[in-house]
Amino acid sequence: MKKLVLAAALTAAASTAFAGSMADPIVEAPIIEEEASSSNAAIWVPLLLLAVVAAAAAS
C-alpha cells in the first residue's frame, strides 16, 4: 500500500513539473484599421493660395 501511495505521489509531482514548456507563447499582433479621411482637407490649400493671389492682384 505504501508503494502505491508513493508511486501516485511521484506521478502527480512529475506531471506538474513538466506541465509547461520553455517555448515562447505565440501572441498575434492586433489589427489596426485606420478610418478613411475625407479629401476635403486637400482642397483648402489651393483655395487659400488662390485667395492670396487674388488679394495680391487686387491691390
DSSP file (Angstrom, degrees, kcal/mol; ACC not computed):
  #  RESIDUE AA STRUCTURE BP1 BP2  ACC     N-H-->O    O-->H-N    N-H-->O    O-->H-N    TCO  KAPPA ALPHA  PHI   PSI    X-CA   Y-CA   Z-CA
    1    1 A M     >        0   0    0      0, 0.0     4,-2.1     0, 0.0     5,-0.2   0.000 360.0 360.0 360.0 -39.0    0.0    0.0    0.0
    2    2 A K  H  >  +     0   0    0      1,-0.2     4,-2.5     2,-0.2     5,-0.2   0.883 360.0  51.7 -64.8 -37.2    2.9    2.4    0.8
    3    3 A K  H  > S+     0   0    0      2,-0.2     4,-2.6     1,-0.2    -1,-0.2   0.871 108.3  51.7 -67.2 -35.7    4.4    1.8   -2.6
    4    4 A L  H  > S+     0   0    0      2,-0.2     4,-2.1     1,-0.2    -2,-0.2   0.913 112.2  45.1 -66.3 -43.3    1.1    2.6   -4.3
    5    5 A V  H  X S+     0   0    0     -4,-2.1     4,-2.4     2,-0.2    -2,-0.2   0.903 114.3  49.6 -66.9 -41.6    0.8    5.9   -2.4
    6    6 A L  H  X S+     0   0    0     -4,-2.5     4,-2.4     2,-0.2    -2,-0.2   0.904 111.0  49.3 -63.9 -42.1    4.4    6.7   -3.1
    7    7 A A  H  X S+     0   0    0     -4,-2.6     4,-2.3     2,-0.2    -2,-0.2   0.896 111.8  48.9 -64.4 -40.4    4.0    5.9   -6.8
    8    8 A A  H  X S+     0   0    0     -4,-2.1     4,-2.2     2,-0.2    -2,-0.2   0.895 111.8  49.2 -65.7 -40.3    0.9    8.1   -7.0
    9    9 A A  H  X S+     0   0    0     -4,-2.4     4,-2.2     2,-0.2    -2,-0.2   0.913 112.8  46.7 -67.0 -42.1    2.6   11.0   -5.2
   10   10 A L  H  X S+     0   0    0     -4,-2.4     4,-2.4     2,-0.2    -2,-0.2   0.879 111.9  51.2 -66.6 -38.3    5.7   10.7   -7.6
   11   11 A T  H  X S+     0   0    0     -4,-2.3     4,-2.1     2,-0.2    -2,-0.2   0.908 111.4  47.3 -64.9 -41.9    3.4   10.6  -10.6
   12   12 A A  H  X S+     0   0    0     -4,-2.2     4,-1.5     1,-0.2    -2,-0.2   0.893 113.6  48.0 -66.5 -39.9    1.5   13.7   -9.5
   13   13 A A  H  X S+     0   0    0     -4,-2.2     4,-1.3     1,-0.2    -2,-0.2   0.882 112.8  48.4 -68.9 -37.9    4.7   15.5   -8.8
   14   14 A A  H  X S+     0   0    0     -4,-2.4     4,-1.3     1,-0.2    -2,-0.2   0.863 108.6  53.3 -71.7 -35.6    6.3   14.6  -12.1
   15   15 A S  H  < S+     0   0    0     -4,-2.1    -1,-0.2     1,-0.2    -2,-0.2   0.865 111.1  45.6 -70.5 -33.8    3.2   15.6  -14.1
   16   16 A T  H >< S+     0   0    0     -4,-1.5     3,-0.9     1,-0.2     4,-0.3   0.789 107.4  59.1 -78.0 -26.1    3.1   19.1  -12.6
   17   17 A A  H 3< S+     0   0    0     -4,-1.3     3,-0.2     1,-0.2    -1,-0.2   0.838 113.8  36.2 -70.4 -31.3    6.8   19.6  -13.1
   18   18 A F  T 3< S+     0   0    0     -4,-1.3    -1,-0.2     1,-0.2    -2,-0.2   0.077  85.4 106.9-107.1  21.7    6.5   19.0  -16.9
   19   19 A A  S <  S+     0   0    0     -3,-0.9    -1,-0.2    -5,-0.0     2,-0.1   0.878  75.9  49.3 -71.1 -36.6    3.2   20.7  -17.4
   20   20 A G  S    S-     0   0    0     -4,-0.3     2,-0.3    -3,-0.2     0, 0.0  -0.467  75.4-135.9 -98.6 171.7    4.6   23.9  -19.1
   21   21 A S        -     0   0    0      2,-0.2    -2,-0.0    -2,-0.1    -3,-0.0  -0.848  16.3-128.0-123.3 163.2    7.0   24.3  -21.9
   22   22 A M  S    S+     0   0    0     -2,-0.3     2,-0.1     2,-0.1    -1,-0.0   0.484  74.0 112.2 -87.4  -4.0   10.0   26.6  -22.4
   23   23 A A  S    S-     0   0    0      1,-0.1    -2,-0.2     3,-0.0     3,-0.1  -0.409  76.5-107.4 -71.6 145.6    8.8   27.8  -25.8
   24   24 A D        -     0   0    0      1,-0.1     2,-0.1    -2,-0.1    -1,-0.1  -0.465  38.3-107.1 -70.0 142.4    7.7   31.4  -26.0
   25   25 A P        -     0   0    0      0, 0.0     2,-0.7     0, 0.0    -1,-0.1  -0.434  29.4-120.0 -69.7 146.3    3.9   31.9  -26.3
   26   26 A I        -     0   0    0     -2,-0.1     2,-0.5    -3,-0.1    -3,-0.0  -0.791  33.4-177.2 -90.4 116.5    2.6   33.0  -29.7
   27   27 A V        -     0   0    0     -2,-0.7     2,-0.3     0, 0.0     0, 0.0  -0.966  17.8-140.5-118.1 121.4    0.9   36.3  -29.5
   28   28 A E        -     0   0    0     -2,-0.5     3,-0.1     1,-0.1    -2,-0.0  -0.585  23.1-114.5 -81.6 141.3   -0.7   37.7  -32.6
   29   29 A A        -     0   0    0     -2,-0.3     2,-0.1     1,-0.1    -1,-0.1  -0.480  35.5-106.0 -72.4 141.9   -0.4   41.5  -33.1
   30   30 A P        -     0   0    0      0, 0.0     2,-0.5     0, 0.0    -1,-0.1  -0.404  31.2-118.1 -68.7 146.0   -3.7   43.4  -33.0
   31   31 A I        -     0   0    0     -2,-0.1     2,-0.6    -3,-0.1    -3,-0.0  -0.748  26.9-159.5 -87.5 124.0   -5.1   44.6  -36.3
   32   32 A I        -     0   0    0     -2,-0.5     2,-0.5     2,-0.0    -1,-0.0  -0.918   4.8-166.2-109.3 119.5   -5.3   48.4  -36.5
   33   33 A E        -     0   0    0     -2,-0.6     2,-0.4     0, 0.0    -2,-0.0  -0.902   9.0-147.3-107.1 129.1   -7.6   49.8  -39.1
   34   34 A E        -     0   0    0     -2,-0.5     2,-0.2     1,-0.0     3,-0.0  -0.761  19.7-121.0 -93.6 139.2   -7.4   53.5  -40.0
   35   35 A E        -     0   0    0     -2,-0.4     2,-0.3     1,-0.1    -1,-0.0  -0.547  32.2-107.1 -77.3 143.5  -10.6   55.3  -40.9
   36   36 A A        -     0   0    0     -2,-0.2     2,-0.2     1,-0.1    -1,-0.1  -0.525  33.7-139.8 -71.6 130.1  -10.6   56.8  -44.4
   37   37 A S        -     0   0    0     -2,-0.3     2,-0.1     1,-0.1    -1,-0.1  -0.601  20.4-107.8 -89.5 153.6  -10.3   60.6  -44.2
   38   38 A S    >   -     0   0    0     -2,-0.2     3,-0.7     1,-0.1     4,-0.1  -0.412  18.2-127.7 -76.9 157.2  -12.3   62.8  -46.5
   39   39 A S  T >  S+     0   0    0      1,-0.2     3,-0.6     2,-0.1     4,-0.5   0.299  86.6  98.6 -88.0  10.1  -10.5   64.6  -49.3
   40   40 A N  T >> S+     0   0    0      1,-0.2     3,-0.8     2,-0.2     4,-0.6   0.806  74.8  61.6 -67.1 -28.1  -12.0   68.0  -48.2
   41   41 A A  H X> S+     0   0    0     -3,-0.7     3,-0.6     1,-0.2     4,-0.5   0.810  96.8  59.1 -68.8 -28.2   -8.8   68.9  -46.4
   42   42 A A  H <4 S+     0   0    0     -3,-0.6    -1,-0.2     1,-0.2    -2,-0.2   0.671  99.0  58.4 -75.1 -16.1   -6.8   68.7  -49.6
   43   43 A I  H <> S+     0   0    0     -3,-0.8     4,-1.6    -4,-0.5    -1,-0.2   0.689  90.6  70.4 -87.1 -17.9   -8.9   71.4  -51.2
   44   44 A W  H <X S+     0   0    0     -3,-0.6     4,-2.5    -4,-0.6     5,-0.2   0.863  91.9  57.3 -69.7 -35.5   -8.2   74.1  -48.6
   45   45 A V  H  X S+     0   0    0     -4,-0.5     4,-2.3     2,-0.2    -1,-0.2   0.946 109.7  42.5 -64.7 -49.3   -4.5   74.7  -49.6
   46   46 A P  H  > S+     0   0    0      0, 0.0     4,-2.4     0, 0.0    -1,-0.2   0.884 115.0  51.6 -64.8 -35.2   -5.3   75.6  -53.3
   47   47 A L  H  X S+     0   0    0     -4,-1.6     4,-2.1     2,-0.2    -2,-0.2   0.900 111.0  47.3 -66.6 -38.8   -8.2   77.7  -52.2
   48   48 A L  H  X S+     0   0    0     -4,-2.5     4,-2.1     2,-0.2    -1,-0.2   0.903 112.2  49.8 -67.3 -40.6   -6.1   79.6  -49.7
   49   49 A L  H  X S+     0   0    0     -4,-2.3     4,-2.3    -5,-0.2    -2,-0.2   0.903 110.6  50.3 -62.9 -41.5   -3.3   80.0  -52.3
   50   50 A L  H  X S+     0   0    0     -4,-2.4     4,-2.4     1,-0.2    -2,-0.2   0.881 109.4  51.3 -64.3 -38.7   -5.9   81.4  -54.8
   51   51 A A  H  X S+     0   0    0     -4,-2.1     4,-2.2     2,-0.2    -1,-0.2   0.883 110.2  49.1 -66.1 -38.4   -7.3   83.8  -52.2
   52   52 A V  H  X S+     0   0    0     -4,-2.1     4,-2.2     2,-0.2    -2,-0.2   0.916 112.9  46.8 -66.4 -43.2   -3.7   85.1  -51.5
   53   53 A V  H  X S+     0   0    0     -4,-2.3     4,-2.2     2,-0.2    -2,-0.2   0.901 112.8  49.5 -65.7 -40.4   -3.0   85.6  -55.2
   54   54 A A  H  X S+     0   0    0     -4,-2.4     4,-1.7     2,-0.2    -2,-0.2   0.887 111.6  49.1 -65.8 -38.7   -6.4   87.3  -55.7
   55   55 A A  H  X S+     0   0    0     -4,-2.2     4,-1.1     1,-0.2    -2,-0.2   0.883 112.4  48.2 -68.1 -37.4   -5.7   89.6  -52.8
   56   56 A A  H  < S+     0   0    0     -4,-2.2    -2,-0.2     1,-0.2    -1,-0.2   0.869 112.3  48.5 -70.5 -35.7   -2.3   90.4  -54.2
   57   57 A A  H  < S+     0   0    0     -4,-2.2    -1,-0.2     1,-0.2    -2,-0.2   0.809 107.9  55.6 -73.7 -29.1   -3.7   91.1  -57.7
   58   58 A A  H  <        0   0    0     -4,-1.7    -1,-0.2     1,-0.2    -2,-0.2   0.781 360.0 360.0 -74.8 -25.7   -6.4   93.3  -56.3
   59   59 A S     <        0   0    0     -4,-1.1    -1,-0.2    -5,-0.1    -2,-0.2   0.462 360.0 360.0 -96.8 360.0   -4.0   95.7  -54.5
